[in-house]
């Protein structure tokens, strides 16, 4: 089927919704110094893997990433740009939170009605949650791609 015939936004949103509870993003392995490592730590650090896999599947990024910074660079090169107002399907990045002992950024999707979908470091799979996680995490960036219009 030709990409022009695919309903990209509807398919994209459906994939995000259907990912809820999926364990498929739990592990990604790398080899360094002849040792194999699960860089996602069994799903605890899978947020970038989760988001980038969906973007890559929908041809909205060029590769799958294990870090938010690497994914963000790819997104910018792939046509994603910052916006100010949340839209369903936007990619959101939360700041690190030292109170919660999280020293790295977190990434996920805005679902709408103050709800986001991202990988839970506790449950180790994608979940729906409040978009500010109960006012504990500040959104630092919101990205949009015109293909989703």
N, C-alpha and C positions, 0 to 999 in steps of 0.2 A: 504494500500500500504506500502511496506517495505521501511524504510528510505533510504536504499541503492539505491532504484529506483528513489527517489526524486532528482531532479536536484537542490541541495541545494543553490548553488550560484545564479543561475538564479531566483529561487523562492524568495530568500532573497532580491535580487536587485529589483525585481518586487514589492514586498511588500513595500519596501522603497519608490519607485516611486509612487505607488498607494496611499501612505499615504498623499501625498501632498494635503493640504487643508482640511484634515480630522479633525473633531471636537471630535473624539473619545478619545483623550488623554487630554481633557480639565479638567476633574475633577477626583480626587481620594480622597476618604473620610477616615478619621481616627477618632476614638473616644477617647477622653481623658477627664478624670474627668466628665464623663457623658455629655460631649459636643461633637458635631460632627463638624469636620473641613474639609474643602476642602484644602488639603495641596498643591495643585497645583495653588491655587488662581485663579480658573477659566481658567486655561491654561497658565497663565503668568510664572509659574514655572514648566512646563511639560517636559523639555528636557530629564531628566533622565527617566521619565515615558515612553515617546515616544520610546527612544532607547532601554530601557530594555524590553519593551513589545515585540518588534520585535525580539530581541535576544532570549527571553524566548520562543516565538512562534516557532522559528527555532531550539530550543534546543541548543543554543549557550551560555546560561547562566542558572542559577538555579532558579532565581526568578525575580520578577518585583520590581523595586526600584524607590524611589522618590528623591534620592540624587545622585549626580555624584560620590561622594566618596564611597558610598555603592555599586553602580553599578561597579565601577572600581575594587573594591575588589573581587566581584563576577566574573567579567571577567577574572581576573588573575587566580582564582581558576578553571575557566572553559576552560582554554587553550588559552586565548588571551595573546599576548605578544607584547612588543613595537617594532616598526619598524621605520626606518628613512625616507623612501620614500613613499609618498602617493600612494595608490592603490584604485581603485573603490571598494567601500564597506567597506573600513577601517573605524574604529570608531576613531573620533578625539575629543580631549578635548582642549578647549580654556581656557586661563588664565582669572581670574577675571579682570575687567577693572574699576578702580576707576574713570576715566574720565567720563565713561558712567553710573556711580553709580551702577555698578554691582559688588557685593562683593563675588559672588560665581562663580565657574567654570561653563562652558557651554559644552554640549556634543552633537554630531551629527554624521552624516555619510559623508564620502567623496564620491562625485558622479563622479568626473573626470573633466578634463578640467577646473580646478580652481573653481569648483562649489561644494558646500556642501548642505546637506539637514539637517535641524534641526528645532526644535520647535521655533517659533517666540514669544517672550514675548509680543510683541505689538499686533500681529494678533491672537495669542493664538491658533495657529495650525502650523503644519509643512510646511516649505517653502523651495524653492531653493534660494541660495544666494551665493555671492562670498565667497570663502573658508577662506579669512582673514577678511571678512565683511568690505571691503574697507580699509584694513590695520589698522583697529581699534582694532582688537583682534589677539593676538599672539597664535598660536597653540603650546601647551606645550607637548602633547603626541599624538602619533598615534598608534593604536592597530590593530593587525591582528590575524585571526584565520585560521589555516591550512585547516579546512573544506571548506574554501572559495577558495582554489586553484583549 
